[in-house]
Amino acid sequence: MLQVEEIPKNFILFADALIVIAGIFIERRKYQFGLRSYQLVREMFDCVYPRNHSRILLRRAEVYNNIGYVYAEINQFLLALKYCKISVDIDTKLRPSNHPSVATGMNNIP
């Protein structure tokens, strides 16, 4: 596994670009392309950062929430529930209960 010091500084920018691209696919109802883009970001985070790395944990929650949203849009509710729950679990550990991200995650649970 790569060490955090070895990660290029533009890694996060690349992940952000993929998140934006995924959002565009979702807006155009190209759900499988959007889902694959979000999953690629998740896999990148998993390969580069430990699962509980503080720098990336909230970003990971955002990606899980987005994946859950896409699964809900394509009527795969069990998968949507799985990913939304992971997102909410991360958010509730790191943010106050009245934070907008916690509310968004809760609202996305099918």
KEGUVO-169300 format. One record per residue: residue number from 1; residue in three letters; x, z, y of N, C-alpha, C, O in turn. Coordinates in Angstrom, 3 decimals, padded with zeros to 6 digits. Layout:
<pts>
{i->NUM aa->ALA n.east->X n.up->Z n.north->Y ca.east->X ca.up->Z ca.north->Y c.east->X c.up->Z c.north->Y o.east->X o.up->Z o.north->Y} $
...
</pts>
This chain:
<pts>
{i->1 aa->MET n.east->000.846 n.up->000.000 n.north->-001.174 ca.east->000.000 ca.up->000.000 ca.north->000.000 c.east->000.892 c.up->000.000 c.north->001.238 o.east->001.936 o.up->000.651 o.north->001.269} $
{i->2 aa->LEU n.east->000.464 n.up->-000.734 n.north->002.246 ca.east->001.204 ca.up->-000.761 ca.north->003.503 c.east->001.133 c.up->000.581 c.north->004.204 o.east->000.128 o.up->001.288 o.north->004.120} $
{i->3 aa->GLN n.east->002.181 n.up->000.918 n.north->004.878 ca.east->002.177 ca.up->002.120 ca.north->005.700 c.east->001.596 c.up->001.764 c.north->007.065 o.east->001.699 o.up->000.622 o.north->007.512} $
{i->4 aa->VAL n.east->000.987 n.up->002.745 n.north->007.722 ca.east->000.350 ca.up->002.504 ca.north->009.012 c.east->001.353 c.up->001.928 c.north->010.011 o.east->000.984 o.up->001.082 o.north->010.825} $
{i->5 aa->GLU n.east->002.603 n.up->002.364 n.north->009.967 ca.east->003.605 ca.up->001.885 ca.north->010.909 c.east->003.897 c.up->000.393 c.north->010.735 o.east->004.363 o.up->-000.256 o.north->011.671} $
{i->6 aa->GLU n.east->003.628 n.up->-000.152 n.north->009.557 ca.east->003.933 ca.up->-001.547 ca.north->009.265 c.east->002.803 c.up->-002.498 c.north->009.647 o.east->002.975 o.up->-003.715 o.north->009.595} $
{i->7 aa->ILE n.east->001.677 n.up->-001.965 n.north->010.021 ca.east->000.514 ca.up->-002.786 ca.north->010.319 c.east->000.703 c.up->-003.450 c.north->011.678 o.east->001.027 o.up->-002.772 o.north->012.652} $
{i->8 aa->PRO n.east->000.509 n.up->-004.758 n.north->011.759 ca.east->000.625 ca.up->-005.415 ca.north->013.060 c.east->-000.383 c.up->-004.840 c.north->014.053 o.east->-001.491 o.up->-004.448 o.north->013.686} $
{i->9 aa->LYS n.east->000.025 n.up->-004.802 n.north->015.305 ca.east->-000.845 ca.up->-004.230 ca.north->016.330 c.east->-002.128 c.up->-005.023 c.north->016.502 o.east->-003.134 o.up->-004.483 o.north->016.963} $
{i->10 aa->ASN n.east->-002.106 n.up->-006.287 n.north->016.140 ca.east->-003.310 ca.up->-007.090 ca.north->016.311 c.east->-004.240 c.up->-007.036 c.north->015.099 o.east->-005.219 o.up->-007.779 o.north->015.044} $
{i->11 aa->PHE n.east->-003.953 n.up->-006.177 n.north->014.139 ca.east->-004.804 ca.up->-006.050 ca.north->012.950 c.east->-006.238 c.up->-005.692 c.north->013.339 o.east->-007.195 o.up->-006.298 o.north->012.858} $
{i->12 aa->ILE n.east->-006.367 n.up->-004.696 n.north->014.217 ca.east->-007.703 ca.up->-004.270 ca.north->014.645 c.east->-008.402 c.up->-005.397 c.north->015.395 o.east->-009.610 o.up->-005.584 o.north->015.245} $
{i->13 aa->LEU n.east->-007.658 n.up->-006.148 n.north->016.200 ca.east->-008.258 ca.up->-007.278 ca.north->016.914 c.east->-008.772 c.up->-008.331 c.north->015.939 o.east->-009.832 o.up->-008.918 o.north->016.157} $
{i->14 aa->PHE n.east->-008.030 n.up->-008.569 n.north->014.874 ca.east->-008.468 ca.up->-009.518 ca.north->013.853 c.east->-009.739 c.up->-009.018 c.north->013.172 o.east->-010.673 o.up->-009.790 o.north->012.953} $
{i->15 aa->ALA n.east->-009.775 n.up->-007.737 n.north->012.840 ca.east->-010.976 ca.up->-007.151 ca.north->012.234 c.east->-012.154 c.up->-007.261 c.north->013.196 o.east->-013.265 o.up->-007.594 o.north->012.783} $
{i->16 aa->ASP n.east->-011.917 n.up->-006.982 n.north->014.479 ca.east->-012.983 ca.up->-007.109 ca.north->015.483 c.east->-013.505 c.up->-008.541 c.north->015.556 o.east->-014.711 o.up->-008.762 o.north->015.666} $
{i->17 aa->ALA n.east->-012.595 n.up->-009.509 n.north->015.496 ca.east->-013.010 ca.up->-010.911 ca.north->015.539 c.east->-013.883 c.up->-011.254 c.north->014.338 o.east->-014.881 o.up->-011.961 o.north->014.479} $
{i->18 aa->LEU n.east->-013.520 n.up->-010.763 n.north->013.166 ca.east->-014.341 ca.up->-011.009 ca.north->011.974 c.east->-015.716 c.up->-010.357 c.north->012.096 o.east->-016.712 o.up->-010.914 o.north->011.635} $
{i->19 aa->ILE n.east->-015.770 n.up->-009.185 n.north->012.714 ca.east->-017.056 ca.up->-008.515 ca.north->012.921 c.east->-017.938 c.up->-009.346 c.north->013.849 o.east->-019.136 o.up->-009.489 o.north->013.606} $
{i->20 aa->VAL n.east->-017.353 n.up->-009.889 n.north->014.899 ca.east->-018.115 ca.up->-010.741 ca.north->015.822 c.east->-018.598 c.up->-012.001 c.north->015.107 o.east->-019.750 o.up->-012.407 o.north->015.263} $
{i->21 aa->ILE n.east->-017.724 n.up->-012.610 n.north->014.333 ca.east->-018.096 ca.up->-013.811 ca.north->013.574 c.east->-019.234 c.up->-013.493 c.north->012.607 o.east->-020.176 o.up->-014.275 o.north->012.479} $
{i->22 aa->ALA n.east->-019.153 n.up->-012.366 n.north->011.938 ca.east->-020.226 ca.up->-011.957 ca.north->011.022 c.east->-021.540 c.up->-011.813 c.north->011.776 o.east->-022.586 o.up->-012.251 o.north->011.298} $
{i->23 aa->GLY n.east->-021.487 n.up->-011.203 n.north->012.952 ca.east->-022.697 ca.up->-011.043 ca.north->013.759 c.east->-023.319 c.up->-012.375 c.north->014.140 o.east->-024.542 o.up->-012.512 o.north->014.161} $
{i->24 aa->ILE n.east->-022.482 n.up->-013.350 n.north->014.439 ca.east->-022.987 ca.up->-014.687 ca.north->014.771 c.east->-023.674 c.up->-015.306 c.north->013.557 o.east->-024.748 o.up->-015.894 o.north->013.678} $
{i->25 aa->PHE n.east->-023.054 n.up->-015.173 n.north->012.392 ca.east->-023.695 ca.up->-015.676 ca.north->011.170 c.east->-025.054 c.up->-015.011 c.north->010.959 o.east->-026.025 o.up->-015.680 o.north->010.609} $
{i->26 aa->ILE n.east->-025.123 n.up->-013.712 n.north->011.169 ca.east->-026.381 ca.up->-012.987 ca.north->010.958 c.east->-027.444 c.up->-013.476 c.north->011.940 o.east->-028.591 o.up->-013.700 o.north->011.553} $
{i->27 aa->GLU n.east->-027.066 n.up->-013.643 n.north->013.209 ca.east->-028.020 ca.up->-014.146 ca.north->014.208 c.east->-028.566 c.up->-015.513 c.north->013.817 o.east->-029.716 o.up->-015.833 o.north->014.116} $
{i->28 aa->ARG n.east->-027.756 n.up->-016.306 n.north->013.159 ca.east->-028.169 ca.up->-017.648 ca.north->012.737 c.east->-028.789 c.up->-017.646 c.north->011.339 o.east->-029.043 o.up->-018.700 o.north->010.757} $
{i->29 aa->ARG n.east->-029.022 n.up->-016.460 n.north->010.822 ca.east->-029.635 ca.up->-016.263 ca.north->009.508 c.east->-028.808 c.up->-016.842 c.north->008.361 o.east->-029.349 o.up->-017.229 o.north->007.325} $
{i->30 aa->LYS n.east->-027.518 n.up->-016.895 n.north->008.556 ca.east->-026.580 ca.up->-017.287 ca.north->007.499 c.east->-026.058 c.up->-015.991 c.north->006.884 o.east->-024.884 o.up->-015.645 o.north->007.015} $
{i->31 aa->TYR n.east->-026.965 n.up->-015.288 n.north->006.211 ca.east->-026.695 ca.up->-013.926 ca.north->005.766 c.east->-025.521 c.up->-013.819 c.north->004.801 o.east->-024.738 o.up->-012.873 o.north->004.884} $
{i->32 aa->GLN n.east->-025.392 n.up->-014.763 n.north->003.900 ca.east->-024.297 ca.up->-014.669 ca.north->002.927 c.east->-022.932 c.up->-014.805 c.north->003.599 o.east->-021.976 o.up->-014.136 o.north->003.206} $
{i->33 aa->PHE n.east->-022.839 n.up->-015.673 n.north->004.615 ca.east->-021.575 ca.up->-015.805 ca.north->005.348 c.east->-021.287 c.up->-014.543 c.north->006.159 o.east->-020.151 o.up->-014.074 o.north->006.215} $
{i->34 aa->GLY n.east->-022.330 n.up->-014.004 n.north->006.785 ca.east->-022.156 ca.up->-012.770 ca.north->007.544 c.east->-021.769 c.up->-011.611 c.north->006.646 o.east->-020.878 o.up->-010.827 o.north->006.974} $
{i->35 aa->LEU n.east->-022.437 n.up->-011.509 n.north->005.524 ca.east->-022.140 ca.up->-010.442 ca.north->004.570 c.east->-020.707 c.up->-010.559 c.north->004.064 o.east->-019.995 o.up->-009.559 o.north->003.966} $
{i->36 aa->ARG n.east->-020.292 n.up->-011.759 n.north->003.750 ca.east->-018.917 ca.up->-011.947 ca.north->003.264 c.east->-017.898 c.up->-011.567 c.north->004.336 o.east->-016.855 o.up->-010.993 o.north->004.023} $
{i->37 aa->SER n.east->-018.189 n.up->-011.879 n.north->005.585 ca.east->-017.276 ca.up->-011.514 ca.north->006.674 c.east->-017.175 c.up->-010.001 c.north->006.809 o.east->-016.077 o.up->-009.463 o.north->006.952} $
{i->38 aa->TYR n.east->-018.318 n.up->-009.309 n.north->006.763 ca.east->-018.288 ca.up->-007.838 ca.north->006.834 c.east->-017.549 c.up->-007.250 c.north->005.634 o.east->-016.780 o.up->-006.299 o.north->005.777} $
{i->39 aa->GLN n.east->-017.783 n.up->-007.815 n.north->004.459 ca.east->-017.100 ca.up->-007.302 ca.north->003.270 c.east->-015.594 c.up->-007.533 c.north->003.353 o.east->-014.808 o.up->-006.715 o.north->002.875} $
{i->40 aa->LEU n.east->-015.201 n.up->-008.634 n.north->003.951 ca.east->-013.777 ca.up->-008.903 ca.north->004.130 c.east->-013.142 c.up->-007.850 c.north->005.043 o.east->-012.040 o.up->-007.373 o.north->004.771} $
{i->41 aa->VAL n.east->-013.833 n.up->-007.493 n.north->006.114 ca.east->-013.330 ca.up->-006.439 ca.north->007.005 c.east->-013.220 c.up->-005.124 c.north->006.235 o.east->-012.220 o.up->-004.416 o.north->006.351} $
{i->42 aa->ARG n.east->-014.240 n.up->-004.802 n.north->005.457 ca.east->-014.206 ca.up->-003.568 ca.north->004.662 c.east->-013.022 c.up->-003.577 c.north->003.703 o.east->-012.317 o.up->-002.576 o.north->003.574} $
{i->43 aa->GLU n.east->-012.806 n.up->-004.692 n.north->003.040 ca.east->-011.678 ca.up->-004.806 ca.north->002.112 c.east->-010.343 c.up->-004.685 c.north->002.843 o.east->-009.405 o.up->-004.072 o.north->002.334} $
{i->44 aa->MET n.east->-010.262 n.up->-005.269 n.north->004.033 ca.east->-009.033 ca.up->-005.149 ca.north->004.823 c.east->-008.760 c.up->-003.683 c.north->005.146 o.east->-007.639 o.up->-003.202 o.north->004.986} $
{i->45 aa->PHE n.east->-009.792 n.up->-002.981 n.north->005.601 ca.east->-009.627 ca.up->-001.562 ca.north->005.914 c.east->-009.190 c.up->-000.787 c.north->004.676 o.east->-008.317 o.up->000.077 o.north->004.752} $
{i->46 aa->ASP n.east->-009.804 n.up->-001.100 n.north->003.531 ca.east->-009.473 ca.up->-000.395 ca.north->002.291 c.east->-008.029 c.up->-000.643 c.north->001.860 o.east->-007.375 o.up->000.251 o.north->001.323} $
{i->47 aa->CYS n.east->-007.541 n.up->-001.843 n.north->002.093 ca.east->-006.170 ca.up->-002.178 ca.north->001.691 c.east->-005.123 c.up->-001.559 c.north->002.609 o.east->-004.026 o.up->-001.222 o.north->002.162} $
{i->48 aa->VAL n.east->-005.449 n.up->-001.410 n.north->003.865 ca.east->-004.447 ca.up->-001.009 ca.north->004.850 c.east->-004.491 c.up->000.476 c.north->005.167 o.east->-003.449 o.up->001.102 o.north->005.360} $
{i->49 aa->TYR n.east->-005.679 n.up->001.037 n.north->005.221 ca.east->-005.830 ca.up->002.436 ca.north->005.622 c.east->-006.361 c.up->003.272 c.north->004.465 o.east->-007.159 o.up->002.779 o.north->003.667} $
{i->50 aa->PRO n.east->-005.936 n.up->004.520 n.north->004.361 ca.east->-006.585 ca.up->005.432 ca.north->003.411 c.east->-008.057 c.up->005.605 c.north->003.815 o.east->-008.394 o.up->005.481 o.north->004.992} $
{i->51 aa->ARG n.east->-008.908 n.up->005.884 n.north->002.868 ca.east->-010.349 ca.up->005.975 ca.north->003.146 c.east->-010.715 c.up->006.987 c.north->004.223 o.east->-011.726 o.up->006.821 o.north->004.906} $
{i->52 aa->ASN n.east->-009.922 n.up->008.015 n.north->004.383 ca.east->-010.262 ca.up->009.045 ca.north->005.368 c.east->-009.372 c.up->008.988 c.north->006.608 o.east->-009.260 o.up->009.979 o.north->007.331} $
{i->53 aa->HIS n.east->-008.747 n.up->007.857 n.north->006.861 ca.east->-007.865 ca.up->007.721 ca.north->008.017 c.east->-008.680 c.up->007.830 c.north->009.305 o.east->-009.623 o.up->007.065 o.north->009.512} $
{i->54 aa->SER n.east->-008.321 n.up->008.770 n.north->010.158 ca.east->-009.131 ca.up->009.065 ca.north->011.339 c.east->-009.228 c.up->007.888 c.north->012.301 o.east->-010.246 o.up->007.722 o.north->012.972} $
{i->55 aa->ARG n.east->-008.194 n.up->007.080 n.north->012.375 ca.east->-008.194 ca.up->005.970 ca.north->013.331 c.east->-009.252 c.up->004.923 c.north->012.993 o.east->-009.748 o.up->004.229 o.north->013.880} $
{i->56 aa->ILE n.east->-009.582 n.up->004.812 n.north->011.762 ca.east->-010.430 ca.up->003.717 ca.north->011.337 c.east->-011.763 c.up->004.171 c.north->010.737 o.east->-012.620 o.up->003.336 o.north->010.445} $
{i->57 aa->LEU n.east->-011.949 n.up->005.465 n.north->010.552 ca.east->-013.131 ca.up->005.964 ca.north->009.847 c.east->-014.439 c.up->005.571 c.north->010.541 o.east->-015.387 o.up->005.154 o.north->009.875} $
{i->58 aa->LEU n.east->-014.498 n.up->005.698 n.north->011.859 ca.east->-015.728 ca.up->005.320 ca.north->012.557 c.east->-015.957 c.up->003.812 c.north->012.508 o.east->-017.102 o.up->003.362 o.north->012.452} $
{i->59 aa->ARG n.east->-014.891 n.up->003.038 n.north->012.526 ca.east->-015.032 ca.up->001.585 ca.north->012.396 c.east->-015.572 c.up->001.242 c.north->011.012 o.east->-016.392 o.up->000.337 o.north->010.856} $
{i->60 aa->ARG n.east->-015.102 n.up->001.976 n.north->010.018 ca.east->-015.574 ca.up->001.787 ca.north->008.653 c.east->-017.082 c.up->002.074 c.north->008.580 o.east->-017.819 o.up->001.348 o.north->007.912} $
{i->61 aa->ALA n.east->-017.535 n.up->003.123 n.north->009.261 ca.east->-018.966 ca.up->003.455 ca.north->009.281 c.east->-019.771 c.up->002.319 c.north->009.900 o.east->-020.852 o.up->001.983 o.north->009.416} $
{i->62 aa->GLU n.east->-019.249 n.up->001.733 n.north->010.964 ca.east->-019.929 ca.up->000.609 ca.north->011.612 c.east->-020.070 c.up->-000.574 c.north->010.654 o.east->-021.126 o.up->-001.204 o.north->010.587} $
{i->63 aa->VAL n.east->-019.019 n.up->-000.864 n.north->009.927 ca.east->-019.051 ca.up->-001.988 ca.north->008.984 c.east->-020.028 c.up->-001.703 c.north->007.845 o.east->-020.793 o.up->-002.584 o.north->007.453} $
{i->64 aa->TYR n.east->-020.011 n.up->-000.480 n.north->007.308 ca.east->-020.973 ca.up->-000.122 ca.north->006.259 c.east->-022.405 c.up->-000.251 c.north->006.772 o.east->-023.277 o.up->-000.739 o.north->006.053} $
{i->65 aa->ASN n.east->-022.654 n.up->000.179 n.north->007.998 ca.east->-023.985 ca.up->000.063 ca.north->008.576 c.east->-024.398 c.up->-001.408 c.north->008.681 o.east->-025.532 o.up->-001.764 o.north->008.359} $
{i->66 aa->ASN n.east->-023.484 n.up->-002.250 n.north->009.129 ca.east->-023.786 ca.up->-003.675 ca.north->009.254 c.east->-024.058 c.up->-004.314 c.north->007.893 o.east->-024.963 o.up->-005.138 o.north->007.761} $
{i->67 aa->ILE n.east->-023.286 n.up->-003.938 n.north->006.896 ca.east->-023.520 ca.up->-004.456 ca.north->005.544 c.east->-024.902 c.up->-004.012 c.north->005.057 o.east->-025.645 o.up->-004.808 o.north->004.482} $
{i->68 aa->GLY n.east->-025.240 n.up->-002.752 n.north->005.285 ca.east->-026.561 ca.up->-002.263 ca.north->004.899 c.east->-027.675 c.up->-003.023 c.north->005.588 o.east->-028.688 o.up->-003.352 o.north->004.970} $
{i->69 aa->TYR n.east->-027.487 n.up->-003.302 n.north->006.864 ca.east->-028.483 ca.up->-004.061 ca.north->007.623 c.east->-028.691 c.up->-005.451 c.north->007.007 o.east->-029.827 o.up->-005.900 o.north->006.851} $
{i->70 aa->VAL n.east->-027.601 n.up->-006.119 n.north->006.663 ca.east->-027.709 ca.up->-007.462 ca.north->006.081 c.east->-028.438 c.up->-007.401 c.north->004.745 o.east->-029.305 o.up->-008.231 o.north->004.474} $
{i->71 aa->TYR n.east->-028.095 n.up->-006.432 n.north->003.914 ca.east->-028.794 ca.up->-006.312 ca.north->002.631 c.east->-030.291 c.up->-006.061 c.north->002.840 o.east->-031.113 o.up->-006.573 o.north->002.080} $
{i->72 aa->ALA n.east->-030.648 n.up->-005.290 n.north->003.849 ca.east->-032.069 ca.up->-005.068 ca.north->004.140 c.east->-032.737 c.up->-006.373 c.north->004.572 o.east->-033.876 o.up->-006.645 o.north->004.194} $
{i->73 aa->GLU n.east->-032.035 n.up->-007.168 n.north->005.355 ca.east->-032.588 ca.up->-008.443 ca.north->005.819 c.east->-032.845 c.up->-009.410 c.north->004.666 o.east->-033.759 o.up->-010.232 o.north->004.739} $
{i->74 aa->ILE n.east->-032.048 n.up->-009.316 n.north->003.606 ca.east->-032.244 ca.up->-010.227 ca.north->002.468 c.east->-032.994 c.up->-009.530 c.north->001.321 o.east->-032.964 o.up->-009.976 o.north->000.174} $
{i->75 aa->ASN n.east->-033.663 n.up->-008.430 n.north->001.666 ca.east->-034.544 ca.up->-007.709 ca.north->000.743 c.east->-033.839 c.up->-007.122 c.north->-000.470 o.east->-034.442 o.up->-006.994 o.north->-001.536} $
{i->76 aa->GLN n.east->-032.590 n.up->-006.769 n.north->-000.322 ca.east->-031.867 ca.up->-006.060 ca.north->-001.384 c.east->-031.760 c.up->-004.601 c.north->-000.946 o.east->-030.707 o.up->-004.131 o.north->-000.515} $
{i->77 aa->PHE n.east->-032.883 n.up->-003.907 n.north->-001.073 ca.east->-033.030 ca.up->-002.593 ca.north->-000.453 c.east->-032.181 c.up->-001.500 c.north->-001.091 o.east->-031.752 o.up->-000.579 o.north->-000.396} $
{i->78 aa->LEU n.east->-031.930 n.up->-001.578 n.north->-002.378 ca.east->-031.075 ca.up->-000.557 ca.north->-002.994 c.east->-029.647 c.up->-000.646 c.north->-002.463 o.east->-029.015 o.up->000.375 o.north->-002.193} $
{i->79 aa->LEU n.east->-029.147 n.up->-001.862 n.north->-002.315 ca.east->-027.810 ca.up->-002.028 ca.north->-001.736 c.east->-027.811 c.up->-001.639 c.north->-000.262 o.east->-026.854 o.up->-001.040 o.north->000.229} $
{i->80 aa->ALA n.east->-028.885 n.up->-001.979 n.north->000.439 ca.east->-028.991 ca.up->-001.589 ca.north->001.848 c.east->-028.946 c.up->-000.075 c.north->001.981 o.east->-028.243 o.up->000.459 o.north->002.838} $
{i->81 aa->LEU n.east->-029.691 n.up->000.607 n.north->001.139 ca.east->-029.716 ca.up->002.067 ca.north->001.166 c.east->-028.334 c.up->002.643 c.north->000.889 o.east->-027.898 o.up->003.580 o.north->001.558} $
{i->82 aa->LYS n.east->-027.650 n.up->002.082 n.north->-000.095 ca.east->-026.311 ca.up->002.560 ca.north->-000.456 c.east->-025.362 c.up->002.495 c.north->000.743 o.east->-024.702 o.up->003.482 o.north->001.068} $
{i->83 aa->TYR n.east->-025.295 n.up->001.347 n.north->001.391 ca.east->-024.345 ca.up->001.177 ca.north->002.489 c.east->-024.769 c.up->001.936 c.north->003.747 o.east->-023.924 o.up->002.490 o.north->004.450} $
{i->84 aa->CYS n.east->-026.054 n.up->001.964 n.north->004.030 ca.east->-026.517 ca.up->002.730 ca.north->005.197 c.east->-026.255 c.up->004.218 c.north->005.004 o.east->-025.892 o.up->004.912 o.north->005.954} $
{i->85 aa->LYS n.east->-026.434 n.up->004.708 n.north->003.796 ca.east->-026.175 ca.up->006.125 ca.north->003.523 c.east->-024.697 c.up->006.452 c.north->003.724 o.east->-024.368 o.up->007.489 o.north->004.301} $
{i->86 aa->ILE n.east->-023.812 n.up->005.590 n.north->003.261 ca.east->-022.376 ca.up->005.813 ca.north->003.474 c.east->-022.081 c.up->005.881 c.north->004.966 o.east->-021.339 o.up->006.750 o.north->005.422} $
{i->87 aa->SER n.east->-022.664 n.up->004.963 n.north->005.716 ca.east->-022.453 ca.up->004.931 ca.north->007.161 c.east->-022.936 c.up->006.214 c.north->007.829 o.east->-022.226 o.up->006.806 o.north->008.641} $
{i->88 aa->VAL n.east->-024.138 n.up->006.634 n.north->007.484 ca.east->-024.702 ca.up->007.854 ca.north->008.076 c.east->-023.877 c.up->009.073 c.north->007.679 o.east->-023.652 o.up->009.959 o.north->008.503} $
{i->89 aa->ASP n.east->-023.429 n.up->009.130 n.north->006.442 ca.east->-022.599 ca.up->010.259 ca.north->006.001 c.east->-021.325 c.up->010.367 c.north->006.834 o.east->-020.941 o.up->011.463 o.north->007.242} $
{i->90 aa->ILE n.east->-020.674 n.up->009.244 n.north->007.084 ca.east->-019.458 ca.up->009.255 ca.north->007.904 c.east->-019.795 c.up->009.669 c.north->009.332 o.east->-019.133 o.up->010.531 o.north->009.909} $
{i->91 aa->ASP n.east->-020.827 n.up->009.051 n.north->009.895 ca.east->-021.197 ca.up->009.345 ca.north->011.287 c.east->-021.567 c.up->010.809 c.north->011.491 o.east->-021.163 o.up->011.419 o.north->012.481} $
{i->92 aa->THR n.east->-022.331 n.up->011.375 n.north->010.563 ca.east->-022.768 ca.up->012.762 ca.north->010.754 c.east->-021.625 c.up->013.755 c.north->010.605 o.east->-021.701 o.up->014.869 o.north->011.123} $
{i->93 aa->LYS n.east->-020.574 n.up->013.366 n.north->009.907 ca.east->-019.404 ca.up->014.246 ca.north->009.797 c.east->-018.554 c.up->014.220 c.north->011.062 o.east->-017.917 o.up->015.217 o.north->011.403} $
{i->94 aa->LEU n.east->-018.543 n.up->013.095 n.north->011.756 ca.east->-017.618 ca.up->012.915 ca.north->012.875 c.east->-018.269 c.up->012.939 c.north->014.254 o.east->-017.576 o.up->013.056 o.north->015.264} $
{i->95 aa->ARG n.east->-019.583 n.up->012.831 n.north->014.302 ca.east->-020.270 ca.up->012.753 ca.north->015.594 c.east->-021.370 c.up->013.799 c.north->015.665 o.east->-021.848 o.up->014.279 o.north->014.637} $
{i->96 aa->PRO n.east->-021.773 n.up->014.154 n.north->016.889 ca.east->-022.911 ca.up->015.074 ca.north->017.014 c.east->-024.193 c.up->014.410 c.north->016.492 o.east->-024.315 o.up->013.185 o.north->016.498} $
{i->97 aa->SER n.east->-025.126 n.up->015.219 n.north->016.051 ca.east->-026.341 ca.up->014.683 ca.north->015.428 c.east->-027.184 c.up->013.840 c.north->016.381 o.east->-027.999 o.up->013.035 o.north->015.932} $
{i->98 aa->ASN n.east->-026.998 n.up->014.015 n.north->017.696 ca.east->-027.788 ca.up->013.236 ca.north->018.651 c.east->-027.042 c.up->011.993 c.north->019.151 o.east->-027.472 o.up->011.369 o.north->020.121} $
{i->99 aa->HIS n.east->-025.948 n.up->011.631 n.north->018.511 ca.east->-025.187 ca.up->010.444 ca.north->018.916 c.east->-025.975 c.up->009.182 c.north->018.551 o.east->-026.585 o.up->009.129 o.north->017.483} $
{i->100 aa->PRO n.east->-025.970 n.up->008.162 n.north->019.424 ca.east->-026.731 ca.up->006.933 ca.north->019.151 c.east->-026.357 c.up->006.239 c.north->017.839 o.east->-027.221 o.up->005.639 o.north->017.200} $
{i->101 aa->SER n.east->-025.103 n.up->006.306 n.north->017.430 ca.east->-024.706 ca.up->005.661 ca.north->016.172 c.east->-025.365 c.up->006.316 c.north->014.969 o.east->-025.707 o.up->005.642 o.north->013.997} $
{i->102 aa->VAL n.east->-025.541 n.up->007.628 n.north->015.035 ca.east->-026.227 ca.up->008.334 ca.north->013.946 c.east->-027.679 c.up->007.865 c.north->013.889 o.east->-028.208 o.up->007.598 o.north->012.810} $
{i->103 aa->ALA n.east->-028.320 n.up->007.765 n.north->015.051 ca.east->-029.713 ca.up->007.306 ca.north->015.097 c.east->-029.839 c.up->005.872 c.north->014.593 o.east->-030.772 o.up->005.554 o.north->013.856} $
{i->104 aa->THR n.east->-028.913 n.up->005.012 n.north->014.982 ca.east->-028.945 ca.up->003.621 ca.north->014.530 c.east->-028.818 c.up->003.547 c.north->013.015 o.east->-029.559 o.up->002.819 o.north->012.355} $
{i->105 aa->GLY n.east->-027.884 n.up->004.296 n.north->012.477 ca.east->-027.708 ca.up->004.311 ca.north->011.027 c.east->-028.949 c.up->004.804 c.north->010.307 o.east->-029.346 o.up->004.247 o.north->009.284} $
{i->106 aa->MET n.east->-029.561 n.up->005.849 n.north->010.844 ca.east->-030.786 ca.up->006.384 ca.north->010.228 c.east->-031.920 c.up->005.361 c.north->010.306 o.east->-032.693 o.up->005.218 o.north->009.358} $
{i->107 aa->ASN n.east->-032.020 n.up->004.655 n.north->011.423 ca.east->-033.077 ca.up->003.652 ca.north->011.584 c.east->-032.884 c.up->002.455 c.north->010.664 o.east->-033.856 o.up->001.794 o.north->010.297} $
{i->108 aa->ASN n.east->-031.655 n.up->002.171 n.north->010.290 ca.east->-031.394 ca.up->001.024 ca.north->009.419 c.east->-031.641 c.up->001.322 c.north->007.947 o.east->-031.644 o.up->000.405 o.north->007.126} $
{i->109 aa->ILE n.east->-031.847 n.up->002.574 n.north->007.605 ca.east->-032.129 ca.up->002.909 ca.north->006.207 c.east->-033.522 c.up->002.396 c.north->005.861 o.east->-034.508 o.up->002.770 o.north->006.496} $
{i->110 aa->PRO n.east->-033.592 n.up->001.529 n.north->004.839 ca.east->-034.901 ca.up->000.942 ca.north->004.493 c.east->-035.834 c.up->001.950 c.north->003.847 o.east->-036.966 o.up->001.611 o.north->003.502} $
</pts>
